[in-house]
Amino acid sequence: MEKEKKQPLRPGQVQEKPGTENEMHPRPQSQPKQYEGGRLAGKKALITGGDSGIGKAIALLLAKEGAHLAIAYLNEDADAADTQRIINAEGGSCSLIRGDISKEEECIMIIEETIKALGGWIY
């Protein structure tokens, strides 16, 4: 008896990593649904990879809940700026920090810049 080949669940995408959201097909959905928030008012968060995809969706939700954000991203400047624009338009605050989290010295820089941008330690 011959085994059946499994079909992929999602269509394959061919692009270098990290991917640029504007070039993805289908384009990721990252806009959260409208609801009353505020549960994170006064809290601070650093999100790595918050410029696109799942990270962007998380950033938007945390901002809607009132958190002050720092978003670390590798090199997707346009995606990061778009995320920041959306957060600012909704009345949130978001600082962008470009860096490579695969390098220890850049991780240290990202943390130091986050502390400066958000006005103190992240709790």
GIQUIQUI-V480637 format. One record per residue. N is the residue number from 1. D_FIRST is the distance of its C-alpha to the first C-alpha in whole Angstrom. Layout:
n: [N:N]
d_first: [D_FIRST:D_FIRST]
This chain:
n: [1:2:3:4:5:6:7:8:9:10:11:12:13:14:15:16:17:18:19:20:21:22:23:24:25:26:27:28:29:30:31:32:33:34:35:36:37:38:39:40:41:42:43:44:45:46:47:48:49:50:51:52:53:54:55:56:57:58:59:60:61:62:63:64:65:66:67:68:69:70:71:72:73:74:75:76:77:78:79:80:81:82:83:84:85:86:87:88:89:90:91:92:93:94:95:96:97:98:99:100:101:102:103:104:105:106:107:108:109:110:111:112:113:114:115:116:117:118:119:120:121:122:123]
d_first: [0:4:7:9:13:16:19:22:24:27:28:29:32:34:37:39:39:41:41:44:43:45:42:39:37:37:40:40:42:44:47:47:48:52:53:56:56:58:57:57:60:62:59:58:54:53:50:48:46:48:48:45:42:41:44:46:45:46:50:50:50:52:55:55:55:58:57:59:56:56:53:52:49:49:50:49:53:52:49:52:55:53:52:55:57:55:56:59:59:58:61:59:60:58:58:56:56:54:53:50:48:47:50:52:56:54:53:57:58:56:57:61:61:59:62:64:63:62:66:65:62:59:58]
